[in-house]
Amino acid sequence: MLKMTYDMDIESVAVNYAKKCIFEHNEDRSNNQWNMELGENLYVAYSTNMVDSTIRMTQAVTAWFNEVTLFTDTSSLANFVFDEATGHYT
């Protein structure tokens, strides 16, 4: 099983791009250590009510997680092959 670790370089890429406030994928999100492009999950919602904002963020994460029902080909994960239908889950 692959182990997940926290990477400060990846955090830096994400933080620097987020500061630009551009709602689209970062075109420069390669990670040379793994020789692959970093994934990004984008979601937008608006509310002036903090409770609504929390609910909307929960809905976003739930929607991404629900892609698990579409994930049937485990070889794509082992070989790091992106599949648009399950990209958020994987």
C-alpha positions as CSV (number, residue, x, y, z in Angstrom):
1,M,0.0,0.0,0.0
2,L,1.2,3.5,-0.8
3,K,1.8,5.8,2.2
4,M,0.7,9.4,2.1
5,T,3.1,12.0,3.5
6,Y,2.8,15.8,3.8
7,D,5.0,17.8,1.4
8,M,5.8,21.4,2.2
9,D,6.9,22.1,-1.4
10,I,3.4,21.0,-2.6
11,E,1.9,23.2,0.0
12,S,3.9,26.2,-1.2
13,V,2.8,25.6,-4.8
14,A,-0.9,25.6,-3.6
15,V,-0.6,28.6,-1.3
16,N,1.2,30.7,-3.9
17,Y,-1.4,30.0,-6.5
18,A,-4.4,30.4,-4.1
19,K,-3.1,33.9,-3.3
20,K,-3.7,34.9,-7.0
21,C,-7.5,34.3,-6.5
22,I,-7.9,32.7,-10.0
23,F,-10.7,30.1,-10.2
24,E,-9.1,27.6,-12.6
25,H,-6.5,24.9,-12.4
26,N,-2.9,26.0,-12.0
27,E,-1.1,25.4,-15.2
28,D,2.3,25.2,-13.4
29,R,1.6,22.4,-10.9
30,S,4.2,19.9,-11.7
31,N,6.1,18.1,-9.0
32,N,9.6,17.1,-10.1
33,Q,10.1,14.7,-7.2
34,W,7.4,12.3,-8.6
35,N,7.6,13.5,-12.2
36,M,3.8,14.0,-12.4
37,E,1.3,16.8,-12.2
38,L,-0.3,17.6,-8.9
39,G,-4.1,17.2,-8.6
40,E,-6.4,20.1,-7.7
41,N,-10.1,19.9,-6.7
42,L,-12.0,23.0,-7.5
43,Y,-15.4,23.9,-6.1
44,V,-17.2,27.2,-5.8
45,A,-20.1,28.2,-3.5
46,Y,-21.2,31.5,-2.1
47,S,-22.9,32.4,1.2
48,T,-22.8,35.2,3.7
49,N,-23.8,32.8,6.3
50,M,-21.0,30.8,7.9
51,V,-23.3,27.8,8.6
52,D,-24.3,27.7,4.9
53,S,-20.6,27.8,3.9
54,T,-19.8,24.9,6.1
55,I,-22.7,22.9,4.6
56,R,-21.6,23.8,1.1
57,M,-18.0,22.7,1.7
58,T,-19.3,19.4,3.2
59,Q,-21.4,18.9,0.0
60,A,-18.3,19.5,-2.1
61,V,-16.2,16.9,-0.3
62,T,-19.1,14.5,-0.3
63,A,-19.5,14.9,-4.1
64,W,-15.8,14.2,-4.6
65,F,-15.9,11.2,-2.3
66,N,-19.0,9.8,-4.0
67,E,-16.9,9.2,-7.1
68,V,-15.8,6.0,-5.3
69,T,-18.9,4.3,-6.8
70,L,-17.5,5.0,-10.3
71,F,-14.0,3.7,-9.4
72,T,-13.8,0.1,-10.6
73,D,-10.4,-0.1,-12.3
74,T,-7.7,-0.3,-9.6
75,S,-5.0,-0.6,-12.2
76,S,-5.4,3.1,-13.1
77,L,-4.6,4.0,-9.5
78,A,-1.5,1.8,-9.3
79,N,-0.2,3.2,-12.6
80,F,-1.2,6.8,-11.8
81,V,-3.5,7.1,-14.8
82,F,-6.0,10.0,-14.5
83,D,-9.6,9.2,-15.1
84,E,-11.9,12.2,-15.4
85,A,-14.9,10.4,-13.9
86,T,-13.0,9.5,-10.7
87,G,-10.3,12.1,-10.6
88,H,-11.3,13.6,-7.3
89,Y,-11.7,10.3,-5.5
90,T,-8.4,8.9,-6.7
